[in-house]
């Protein structure tokens, strides 16, 4: 981080906004508002470790900004895709609070950043998304009209790629103009031209029959000239729009403009929504894993077919503030492989990379040096395109040389021998297609069958790509796949391959009543192989369960609905040397309607609330209880209130939902003390004594007035709870290694 950034983000601002304990990266940029009266000011784009972004405005002067400047800053805030923003002036901070569809509020009362939650990593303001969509629509109309004037209706094959190339060049030119750079300077500066060329050119492998490329200066000059008449909406600041928002809008534009026939092909991208992935808890946990253990490099396979969004998001984990854009570009492109051969995915991915660089310190002095041609050519060559599945051996599978050339063109259009991995930086970011590639040719089926152990007639292409990465790469990989794919029957061979692979961690999202199955995700993490695999199951309430499974015990045929084996083992301990509650009470279990209104003695009432079983004792039974037992029996109360039985009830009520709660309560396993064993008699005496003391302390707690008295009683209650848990686990012979697990999962 540069010294001026450290000076800006001083201790006061960090502590005020709640950033002092959150890892983050910072990028600085200078912007010039449309109204020159405001002058230029500095923006600091802060990316948190969970990829949420916030924005800081540094305003000169000691007075609070006026309404006009606040409105201008609010527009920049909405364009940035940030979850919140801050205006810093003198020694005061003003926070911008987002409201979807409305203007943001300004508040002097700072809400800490940690309290801001969002369903997506990038916050798309409704007004900005609508105006950006309309602006791109207008650009598309202008560029299309020029294309038709020159080529007519006959060049359908080149129409979409040429129009897209023109739109990207226009946007990049407008971004440079938005920085205050003169139009003549853009045309004459080789550095600017290289960035525009890199971010908008048609991939070279598409130059087959006609060479219609972005080098056609006459055509693209007309694009730029006509596009200058397209009015940019009032609330858009082209240079400040988040790159992810831009590429999302471009993909939506292409989706709207494609013909009906192409839309049918697009249907092959089923069960894949990039927004559902980035808002998924699976993605958040994977981010934490990258930050914790693999901050230097990670291999990301994106099943969303090269949108480039994952690439941009993970780039934000790196602190680039002290590196020049040239070194950034070299670093990124040397580790990028775009597996989808479609021209739109390649172009928009490269466009997003340029936006990522322009979104930082582009106007600074370190960008004034001219690119060397050989360096730029090297950068171009590192953006590898093609398909990860096929090698030159596939040529041998085809009957004729012409068919072989056609297959290589279709599935591996440009490069062979990927990836280009050096010992210094063994990293690779992959964007891989999720679509079902037609595997009609018998020769391709034979090739896949011989080359991949996960081969299946109906398997998804991404499963083969995942196997390729798991088998052939020697460093950590993060492979995102829709959870439904791994439960489908066609993924059986892939799951069997896992048992002998380098997979070390599986993150699986469980289905909920509100979520669609197609929106659930899983993440496969590879590393150094071990005998067990770490499993993280994310439940519908947002909590997660972590456990380990022996690699050889993974299910081979029934999908990856993996259950924690610890629970099964604890059930075995509970069933040993115990009797059902009904037998322990000699059948004396009552319902409230079974007892007359004449009460005598002590009654124990059992009541089911959600996933918990509550135990209350008193002279009058609870009329709303599920079961009532004759007391007193402090030993039985201690057993029923223990975390062990609470966990048992939670587990058994979930796995036996069809059974009535009365039947389940009757079957609660109660340890029957061995009255001839001195140790067990001592255990019963201890549990009884602790329960009496606990009852007394609870009464004292209700009467306590002083704060220190309440704290003292609560400490004693906590200590008694820990002793009770350890003693009851010892009665059931639960190993110490499982006791903490029971505590965590009983809550």
C-alpha positions in Angstrom: 0.0 0.0 0.0 1.4 3.4 -1.0 2.3 6.0 1.7 -0.4 8.4 0.7 -3.0 5.7 0.9 -1.8 4.8 4.4 -1.9 8.5 5.4 -5.4 8.8 4.0 -6.7 5.7 5.7 -5.5 6.8 9.0 -6.3 5.3 12.4 -9.2 7.6 13.0 -11.0 6.7 9.8 -10.3 3.0 10.1 -11.7 2.8 13.6 -14.6 5.0 12.8 -15.8 2.9 9.8 -14.9 -0.5 11.4 -12.1 -1.3 9.0 -9.4 -1.6 11.5 -9.9 -5.4 12.0 -10.9 -6.4 8.4 -8.4 -7.3 5.7 -8.7 -5.2 2.6 -7.0 -4.0 -0.5 -7.1 -0.4 -1.8 -7.0 1.1 -5.3 -6.9 4.8 -5.8 -8.2 6.8 -8.8 -8.7 10.5 -9.6 -12.0 11.5 -11.2 -13.4 14.6 -12.8 -17.1 15.2 -12.4 -19.2 16.3 -15.4 -19.6 19.7 -13.7 -16.1 21.2 -13.8 -17.0 23.6 -11.0 -16.4 20.8 -8.5 -12.9 20.1 -9.8 -11.3 16.6 -9.6 -11.1 14.6 -6.4 -9.8 11.3 -5.3 -11.6 8.0 -4.9 -10.4 5.0 -2.9 -11.9 1.7 -3.9 -11.6 -0.6 -0.9 -12.2 -4.3 -1.5 -12.8 -6.4 1.7 -11.6 -9.9 2.1 -15.1 -11.2 1.4 -15.0 -9.2 -1.9 -17.5 -6.6 -0.9 -16.5 -3.2 -2.1 -16.8 0.2 -0.3 -15.8 3.6 -1.7 -14.1 6.6 0.0 -14.3 10.2 -1.3 -11.6 12.5 -0.1 -12.9 16.1 -0.2 -10.8 19.1 0.6 -12.1 21.8 2.9 -13.3 21.8 6.5 -17.0 22.4 5.8 -19.5 19.7 5.0 -20.0 19.3 1.2 -23.0 21.1 -0.2 -26.1 19.4 -1.6 -24.8 19.7 -5.2 -21.6 17.9 -4.4 -23.4 15.3 -2.3 -25.6 14.5 -5.3 -22.6 14.2 -7.6 -20.8 11.9 -5.1 -24.0 9.8 -4.7 -23.9 9.2 -8.5 -20.3 8.0 -8.3 -21.3 5.8 -5.4 -24.1 4.2 -7.3 -21.9 3.5 -10.3 -19.2 1.8 -8.2 -21.3 -1.2 -7.1 -20.2 -0.6 -3.5 -22.2 -1.7 -0.5 -21.6 1.6 1.3 -19.5 4.8 0.9 -17.8 7.5 3.0 -17.1 11.2 2.4 -14.1 12.3 4.3 -13.6 16.1 4.9 -11.2 17.6 7.5 -11.6 15.4 10.6 -15.2 14.3 9.9 -16.7 11.3 8.1 -20.1 11.2 6.4 -21.6 7.8 5.4 -23.6 7.1 2.3 -26.3 4.5 2.9 -27.6 2.6 -0.2 -31.3 2.2 -0.9 -32.1 0.2 -4.0 -34.1 2.2 -6.4 -33.8 5.4 -4.4 -31.3 8.1 -3.8 -28.8 7.1 -1.0 -29.0 8.7 2.4 -26.2 10.6 4.1 -25.7 9.9 7.7 -23.2 11.4 10.3 -23.8 8.4 12.5 -21.4 5.8 11.1 -22.6 2.2 10.7 -19.6 -0.1 10.8 -18.8 -1.8 7.5 -18.9 -5.2 9.2 -22.7 -4.8 9.7 -23.4 -4.3 6.0 -24.5 -7.5 4.4 -25.4 -8.1 0.8 -26.8 -11.1 -1.1 -24.4 -10.3 -3.9 -20.7 -9.3 -4.0 -21.5 -6.4 -6.3 -24.5 -4.1 -5.5 -26.3 -3.2 -8.7 -28.3 0.0 -8.2 -31.6 -0.4 -10.0 -31.4 3.1 -11.6 -27.8 2.6 -12.8 -28.5 -0.9 -14.2 -31.5 0.4 -16.1 -29.7 3.4 -17.6 -26.6 1.4 -18.5 -28.8 -1.2 -20.3 -30.5 1.5 -22.2 -27.2 3.2 -23.1 -25.8 -0.1 -24.5 -29.0 -0.7 -26.4 -28.6 2.7 -28.1 -25.0 2.0 -28.9 -25.9 -1.3 -30.4 -28.5 0.4 -32.7 -26.0 2.9 -33.9 -23.2 0.4 -34.6 -25.7 -2.0 -36.2 -26.9 0.7 -38.6 -23.3 1.5 -39.7 -22.6 -2.2 -40.2 -25.7 -2.7 -42.4 -24.8 0.4 -44.4 -21.4 -1.2 -45.3 -22.0 -4.9 -45.4 -25.8 -5.2 -45.8 -27.8 -8.2 -44.6 -25.4 -10.8 -46.0 -22.7 -10.9 -43.4 -24.6 -12.6 -40.6 -21.6 -14.7 -39.6 -19.5 -11.6 -38.8 -22.2 -9.2 -37.7 -22.4 -9.9 -34.0 -18.7 -10.1 -33.4 -18.0 -6.9 -35.4 -20.8 -5.0 -33.6 -19.5 -6.2 -30.2 -16.0 -5.2 -31.1 -17.2 -1.7 -32.0 -19.2 -1.3 -28.8 -16.2 -2.3 -26.6 -13.9 0.2 -28.4 -16.5 3.0 -28.0 -16.8 2.3 -24.3 -13.0 2.2 -23.7 -12.6 5.5 -25.6 -15.4 7.1 -23.5 -13.7 5.9 -20.3 -10.4 7.6 -21.4 -12.3 10.7 -22.2 -14.0 10.5 -18.8 -10.5 10.7 -17.3 -10.1 14.1 -19.0 -7.7 12.8 -21.7 -7.9 14.7 -25.0 -9.3 12.8 -27.9 -6.2 13.6 -30.1 -4.0 12.3 -27.3 -5.9 9.0 -27.3 -5.4 8.6 -31.0 -1.7 9.4 -31.0 -0.7 7.6 -27.8 0.5 4.1 -28.5 -0.1 3.1 -24.9 -3.8 4.0 -25.1 -4.3 2.4 -28.5 -2.8 -0.9 -27.2 -5.3 -1.0 -24.3 -8.2 -0.3 -26.6 -6.9 -2.9 -29.1 -6.5 -5.5 -26.4 -9.9 -4.8 -24.8 -11.9 -4.7 -28.0 -10.3 -6.8 -30.7 -11.8 -9.8 -32.3 -9.8 -13.0 -31.4 -7.4 -13.9 -34.2 -8.7 -17.4 -34.6 -11.9 -16.1 -36.0 -10.2 -14.7 -39.1 -11.2 -17.5 -41.3 -13.1 -16.5 -44.5 -13.1 -12.6 -44.2 -10.7 -10.6 -42.1 -13.2 -8.2 -40.5 -11.3 -7.1 -37.5 -11.0 -4.0 -35.2 -8.0 -3.0 -37.4 -10.4 -1.8 -40.0 -9.8 1.9 -39.2 -12.4 3.3 -41.5 -15.2 1.1 -40.1 -14.3 1.8 -36.5 -13.7 5.5 -37.0 -17.3 5.7 -38.2 -18.4 3.8 -35.0 -16.6 6.3 -32.8 -17.8 9.3 -34.7 -21.5 8.2 -34.7 -21.4 7.1 -31.1 -20.4 10.6 -30.0 -24.0 11.6 -30.7 -25.3 8.9 -28.3 -26.2 10.8 -25.2 -24.7 9.3 -22.0 -27.5 9.1 -19.3 -27.4 11.7 -16.6 -26.5 9.2 -13.8 -23.8 7.3 -15.6 -20.1 8.0 -15.0 -18.6 5.6 -17.5 -15.1 5.6 -15.9 -16.5 4.7 -12.5 -18.9 1.8 -13.4 -17.7 -1.4 -11.7 -16.2 -3.8 -14.3 -18.4 -6.6 -13.1 -21.5 -4.5 -13.7 -20.2 -3.7 -17.2 -19.6 -7.3 -18.3 -22.9 -8.4 -16.8 -24.7 -5.7 -18.8 -22.9 -6.7 -22.0 -23.8 -10.4 -21.7 -27.4 -9.5 -21.1 -27.3 -7.3 -24.2 -25.9 -10.2 -26.3 -28.5 -12.5 -24.9 -31.3 -10.1 -25.9 -29.9 -9.7 -29.4 -29.3 -13.2 -30.4 -31.6 -15.0 -32.8 -34.1 -17.6 -31.7 -31.8 -20.4 -33.0 -28.9 -19.1 -30.9 -31.2 -18.8 -27.9 -31.9 -22.5 -28.2 -28.2 -23.1 -27.9 -28.0 -20.8 -25.0 -30.4 -23.0 -23.2 -27.5 -25.4 -22.8 -26.2 -23.1 -20.1 -28.7 -24.5 -17.8 -28.6 -24.4 -14.0 -25.9 -21.7 -14.1 -26.4 -18.2 -12.9 -23.3 -16.3 -12.0 -25.2 -14.1 -9.6 -26.4 -17.1 -7.6 -22.8 -18.3 -7.4 -21.2 -15.1 -6.1 -24.0 -14.7 -3.5 -23.8 -18.3 -2.5 -22.3 -19.2 1.0 -20.2 -21.8 -0.9 -18.5 -19.0 -2.7 -17.9 -17.0 0.5 -16.4 -20.0 2.2 -14.1 -20.6 -0.8 -13.0 -17.0 -0.6 -12.0 -17.5 3.0 -10.1 -20.6 2.1 -8.2 -18.8 -0.6 -7.4 -15.9 1.8 -6.4 -18.3 4.6 -4.2 -20.8 2.8 -3.8 -19.9 -0.9 -3.5 -16.1 -1.0 -0.6 -16.4 -3.4 -2.2 -18.4 -6.2 -5.4 -20.4 -6.8 -6.8 -22.2 -9.8 -10.4 -21.3 -10.3 -12.5 -23.2 -12.7 -15.6 -21.2 -13.6 -18.5 -23.3 -15.0 -20.2 -20.1 -16.2 -18.4 -20.2 -19.6 -16.0 -17.4 -19.5 -18.0 -14.4 -18.4 -14.8 -13.2 -16.7 -16.6 -12.3 -13.5 -14.8 -14.8 -11.3 -11.5 -13.6 -12.7 -12.3 -10.0 -11.9 -13.5 -10.8 -8.4 -10.5 -12.9 -7.4 -8.2 -10.2 -8.8 -9.5 -7.9 -6.1 -7.9 -10.1 -3.5 -4.5 -8.9 -4.6 -3.1 -5.6 -3.5 -1.9 -3.9 -6.7 -1.4 -0.4 -5.5 2.4 -0.5 -5.8 2.5 -2.2 -9.2 2.2 -0.6 -12.6 -0.7 -1.6 -14.8 1.8 -3.2 -17.2 3.1 -5.6 -14.5 -0.5 -6.2 -13.4 -1.5 -7.1 -17.0 1.5 -9.5 -17.4 0.7 -11.1 -14.0 -2.9 -11.6 -14.8 -2.7 -12.7 -18.4 0.1 -15.2 -17.8 -2.3 -17.1 -15.5 -5.5 -16.9 -17.5 -6.9 -19.6 -19.7 -10.3 -19.1 -21.2 -11.7 -22.5 -22.0 -14.8 -21.3 -23.9 -13.9 -20.8 -27.5 -16.8 -18.4 -28.2 -15.6 -15.0 -29.4 -18.0 -13.1 -27.1 -16.6 -14.8 -23.9 -13.0 -14.1 -25.0 -13.7 -10.5 -25.9 -15.7 -9.6 -22.8 -13.2 -11.4 -20.5 -10.3 -9.3 -22.0 -12.5 -6.2 -21.9 -13.1 -6.8 -18.2 -9.3 -7.2 -17.6 -8.7 -3.8 -19.2 -11.5 -2.2 -17.1 -9.9 -3.7 -14.0 -6.6 -1.9 -14.8 -8.4 1.4 -15.8 -10.3 1.2 -12.6 -7.1 1.7 -10.6 -4.3 4.2 -11.0 -4.4 4.5 -14.8 -3.9 8.3 -15.0 -0.8 8.1 -12.8 2.8 8.6 -14.1 3.7 4.9 -14.2 1.3 4.6 -17.2 3.2 7.2 -19.3 5.8 4.7 -20.5 5.2 3.2 -23.9 4.5 -0.5 -24.3 7.1 -2.5 -26.1 5.6 -4.4 -29.0 7.1 -7.7 -28.0 5.8 -7.3 -24.4 2.3 -6.6 -25.7 2.4 -9.6 -28.1 3.5 -11.7 -25.2 0.5 -10.5 -23.2 -1.8 -11.4 -26.1 -0.3 -14.8 -26.4 -1.0 -15.6 -22.8 -4.7 -15.1 -23.1 -5.1 -18.7 -24.1 -8.4 -19.9 -25.6 -9.6 -23.3 -26.5 -10.9 -26.4 -24.7 -9.2 -28.2 -21.9 -10.4 -31.6 -23.0 -8.6 -32.2 -26.3 -5.1 -32.7 -27.4 -3.6 -33.4 -30.8 -4.3 -37.0 -30.3 -7.9 -36.4 -31.1 -6.8 -36.0 -34.8 -6.2 -39.7 -34.8 -9.8 -40.4 -33.9 -11.2 -38.8 -37.0 -11.6 -40.5 -40.4 -10.3 -37.7 -42.6 -7.8 -34.9 -42.3 -10.6 -32.4 -43.1 -12.7 -33.6 -40.2 -9.8 -33.4 -37.9 -9.1 -29.8 -38.8 -12.8 -29.0 -38.3 -12.8 -30.6 -34.9 -9.6 -28.8 -33.8 -11.1 -25.5 -35.0 -14.3 -26.2 -33.1 -12.9 -27.3 -29.8 -9.4 -25.9 -29.7 -9.2 -22.9 -31.9 -5.8 -21.3 -31.1 -3.3 -22.7 -28.7 -1.9 -26.1 -27.9 0.4 -27.1 -25.1 -1.3 -25.1 -22.4 -0.9 -24.3 -19.6 2.4 -22.4 -19.7 3.4 -22.8 -16.1 6.7 -21.5 -14.7 8.3 -22.7 -11.5 8.2 -19.2 -10.1 4.4 -18.7 -10.6 2.6 -22.1 -10.9 -0.8 -20.5 -11.1 -3.7 -20.8 -13.4 -7.2 -19.2 -13.6 -9.6 -21.1 -15.8 -13.0 -20.1 -17.0 -14.6 -23.3 -18.2 -17.9 -23.8 -20.1 -20.8 -25.5 -18.3 -22.8 -26.1 -21.4 -23.4 -29.6 -22.8 -20.9 -29.8 -25.7 -22.5 -32.0 -28.4 -20.6 -35.3 -28.2 -22.3 -36.8 -31.2 -19.2 -37.9 -33.1 -18.4 -41.5 -32.3 -14.7 -40.7 -32.5 -14.9 -38.1 -29.8 -16.9 -40.4 -27.6 -14.1 -43.1 -28.0 -11.5 -40.5 -27.2 -13.2 -39.4 -24.0 -13.9 -42.9 -22.9 -10.2 -43.8 -23.3 -8.9 -40.6 -21.7 -11.3 -39.9 -18.7 -12.2 -42.2 -15.9 -15.3 -40.0 -15.3 -16.6 -40.7 -18.9 -20.4 -41.0 -19.2 -22.7 -40.8 -22.2 -24.6 -37.9 -20.5 -21.8 -36.3 -18.5 -21.4 -32.5 -18.5 -18.3 -31.1 -20.1 -17.3 -29.3 -16.9 -17.0 -32.6 -15.1 -14.3 -33.7 -17.6 -12.6 -30.3 -17.2 -12.7 -30.7 -13.4 -11.1 -34.2 -13.7 -8.4 -32.8 -16.0 -7.5 -30.2 -13.4 -7.7 -32.6 -10.5 -5.4 -35.1 -12.2 -2.9 -33.0 -14.0 -2.3 -29.9 -11.8 0.0 -30.2 -8.8 -1.2 -27.2 -6.8 -4.4 -26.2 -5.1 -7.5 -25.9 -7.3 -11.0 -24.4 -6.5 -13.6 -26.0 -8.8 -17.2 -24.5 -8.6 -19.9 -26.8 -9.9 -23.7 -26.6 -9.4 -24.5 -29.0 -6.6 -27.2 -30.8 -8.6 -24.6 -31.9 -11.2 -22.9 -34.0 -8.5 -26.1 -35.7 -7.5 -27.2 -36.6 -11.0 -26.8 -40.1 -12.2 -24.4 -39.1 -15.0 -21.8 -37.9 -12.4 -21.4 -41.3 -10.9 -18.1 -42.1 -12.7 -16.8 -38.6 -11.6 -17.6 -39.3 -7.9 -15.8 -42.7 -8.1 -12.8 -40.9 -9.5 -12.7 -38.7 -6.4 -11.7 -41.6 -4.2 -8.3 -41.8 -5.9 -7.8 -38.1 -6.6 -6.2 -35.1 -4.9 -9.5 -33.7 -3.6 -9.1 -32.6 0.1 -12.2 -30.5 0.8 -15.8 -30.5 -0.4 -18.1 -27.6 0.3 -21.8 -28.5 -0.3 -24.8 -26.2 -0.1 -28.0 -27.9 1.2 -31.4 -27.2 -0.4 -33.9 -25.1 1.5 -37.6 -24.5 1.2 -37.0 -21.2 -0.5 -34.1 -21.9 -2.8 -34.2 -23.6 -6.2 -32.1 -26.7 -6.6 -30.6 -25.2 -9.8 -29.2 -22.3 -7.7 -27.3 -24.5 -5.3 -23.5 -24.8 -5.6 -20.6 -26.9 -4.5 -16.9 -26.3 -4.4 -14.2 -29.0 -4.9 -10.8 -28.0 -3.4 -7.7 -30.0 -4.3 -4.3 -30.2 -2.6 -2.0 -32.7 -1.1 -3.9 -36.1 -0.9 -4.7 -37.6 2.5 -6.6 -40.5 3.8 -9.6 -38.3 4.8 -11.6 -35.6 3.1 -12.9 -32.5 4.9 -16.6 -32.0 4.3 -18.4 -28.6 4.9 -22.2 -28.8 4.7 -24.0 -25.4 4.6 -27.5 -25.7 6.1 -30.5 -23.7 5.0 -30.4 -21.6 8.2 -26.9 -20.4 7.2 -25.0 -22.5 9.7 -22.4 -25.0 8.6 -21.2 -28.4 9.8 -17.6 -29.5 9.3 -16.5 -33.1 9.5 -14.1 -35.6 8.0 -14.8 -38.7 6.1 -12.5 -41.6 5.1 -11.8 -41.3 1.4 -12.8 -44.9 0.7 -16.1 -44.5 2.6 -17.5 -41.9 0.2 -20.7 -43.0 -1.5 -20.1 -44.0 -5.1 -23.6 -44.1 -6.5 -26.0 -41.9 -4.5 -24.6 -38.5 -5.1 -22.9 -36.3 -2.6 -25.5 -36.0 0.1 -22.8 -36.6 2.6 -23.7 -37.0 6.3 -21.4 -36.6 9.2 -20.3 -40.1 10.4 -19.7 -38.7 13.9 -23.5 -38.6 14.5 -23.9 -42.2 13.6 -21.0 -43.2 16.0 -22.5 -41.2 18.9 -25.9 -42.9 18.3 -24.1 -46.2 18.7 -22.8 -45.1 22.1 -26.2 -43.8 23.2 -27.9 -47.1 22.3 -25.4 -49.1 24.3 -26.4 -49.9 27.9 -29.4 -47.6 27.9 -33.2 -48.0 27.9 -36.0 -46.0 26.3 -37.6 -43.3 28.4 -40.8 -45.2 28.6 -39.1 -48.3 30.1 -37.0 -46.1 32.5 -40.3 -44.7 33.8 -42.0 -48.1 33.8 -44.5 -46.9 31.3 -45.7 -44.0 33.5 -45.7 -41.3 30.8 -48.8 -39.1 30.7 -50.4 -36.5 28.5 -51.9 -33.4 30.2 -55.4 -34.8 29.5 -54.6 -38.0 31.4 -54.1 -36.2 34.7 -56.9 -35.0 36.9 -57.0 -31.4 38.3 -55.9 -32.7 41.7 -52.1 -32.3 41.9 -49.8 -33.6 44.5 -46.0 -34.0 44.5 -43.6 -32.9 41.8 -44.2 -33.3 38.0 -41.7 -33.2 35.2 -43.1 -31.6 32.0 -41.4 -32.3 28.6 -42.3 -29.8 25.9 -41.1 -29.7 22.2 -40.3 -26.3 20.8 -38.7 -26.2 17.3 -35.6 -28.6 17.5 -35.4 -28.4 21.3 -36.9 -30.4 24.1 -37.6 -28.3 27.2 -37.7 -29.9 30.7 -39.6 -28.1 33.5 -40.4 -29.4 37.0 -42.9 -28.1 39.6 -45.9 -28.9 41.6 -48.2 -28.2 38.7 -47.6 -29.9 35.3 -47.5 -27.7 32.2 -50.9 -28.0 30.4 -49.1 -27.5 27.1 -46.5 -30.2 27.6 -46.2 -33.1 25.2 -45.4 -35.6 28.0 -45.6 -35.4 31.8 -43.6 -37.7 34.2 -44.1 -38.2 37.9 -41.1 -36.8 39.9 -39.0 -35.8 41.6 -36.0 -37.2 39.7 -33.1 -34.8 39.4 -31.0 -37.5 37.7 -33.6 -37.8 34.9 -33.9 -34.0 34.6 -30.1 -33.7 34.2 -30.0 -36.3 31.5 -32.9 -34.8 29.6 -31.5 -31.2 29.8 -28.0 -32.3 28.8 -26.4 -31.2 25.5 -26.1 -34.9 24.6 -29.8 -35.5 24.7 -30.6 -32.2 23.1 -28.3 -33.1 20.2 -30.0 -36.5 20.0 -33.4 -35.0 19.8 -32.3 -32.5 17.1 -30.9 -35.3 15.1 -33.7 -37.8 15.5 -36.5 -35.3 14.9 -34.9 -34.4 11.6 -34.3 -37.9 10.4 -37.7 -39.3 11.6 -40.0 -36.4 10.7 -43.0 -38.7 9.8 -43.1 -40.1 13.3 -45.2 -38.4 16.0 -43.3 -36.5 18.6 -45.0 -38.7 21.4 -43.4 -41.8 19.9 -40.0 -40.1 19.6 -40.0 -38.9 23.2 -40.8 -42.4 24.4 -37.7 -43.7 22.7 -35.2 -41.2 24.2 -32.3 -43.4 25.4 -31.8 -43.0 29.2 -28.8 -44.6 30.8 -30.0 -47.1 33.4 -27.6 -46.8 36.4 -25.9 -49.9 37.6 -26.7 -49.6 41.3 -24.1 -52.3 42.1 -21.3 -50.2 40.6 -19.8 -47.6 43.0 -18.7 -45.3 40.2 -22.1 -45.1 38.7 -23.7 -44.5 42.1 -21.3 -41.6 42.5 -22.2 -40.3 39.1 -25.9 -40.3 39.9 -25.1 -38.6 43.3 -23.0 -35.9 41.5 -25.7 -35.2 38.8 -28.4 -35.0 41.5 -26.3 -32.6 43.6 -25.5 -30.4 40.6 -29.1 -30.2 39.5 -30.2 -29.2 43.0 -27.5 -26.5 43.1 -28.5 -25.4 39.5 -32.2 -25.0 40.5 -31.1 -22.9 43.6 -28.9 -20.7 41.4 -31.6 -20.1 38.8 -33.9 -18.8 41.5 -31.2 -16.5 42.9 -30.5 -15.3 39.3 -34.2 -14.2 39.0 -34.0 -12.2 42.2 -30.5 -10.7 41.6 -30.4 -7.0 41.0 -26.7 -6.0 41.0 -24.8 -6.6 37.7 -21.8 -8.3 39.5 -24.2 -10.7 41.3 -25.7 -11.8 38.0 -22.3 -12.3 36.4 -21.1 -14.4 39.4 -24.2 -16.6 39.3 -23.9 -17.0 35.5 -20.3 -18.2 35.9 -21.3 -20.8 38.5 -24.1 -22.0 36.2 -21.7 -22.3 33.3 -19.3 -24.3 35.4 -22.1 -26.6 36.6 -23.2 -27.1 33.0 -19.7 -28.1 31.9 -19.4 -30.6 34.7 -22.8 -32.1 34.0 -22.0 -32.5 30.3 -18.7 -34.2 31.1 -20.3 -36.5 33.7 -23.2 -37.5 31.5 -20.9 -38.2 28.5 -18.9 -40.4 30.8 -22.0 -42.4 31.8 -22.8 -43.0 28.1 -19.1 -43.7 27.4 -18.8 -40.9 24.9 -15.1 -40.3 24.1 -13.6 -37.0 25.0 -12.8 -36.3 21.3 -16.6 -36.2 20.6 -17.7 -34.2 23.6 -16.9 -30.7 22.1 -18.5 -31.8 18.8 -21.8 -32.6 20.7 -21.7 -29.2 22.4 -21.3 -27.3 19.1 -24.0 -29.3 17.3 -26.5 -29.2 20.1 -26.9 -25.4 20.0 
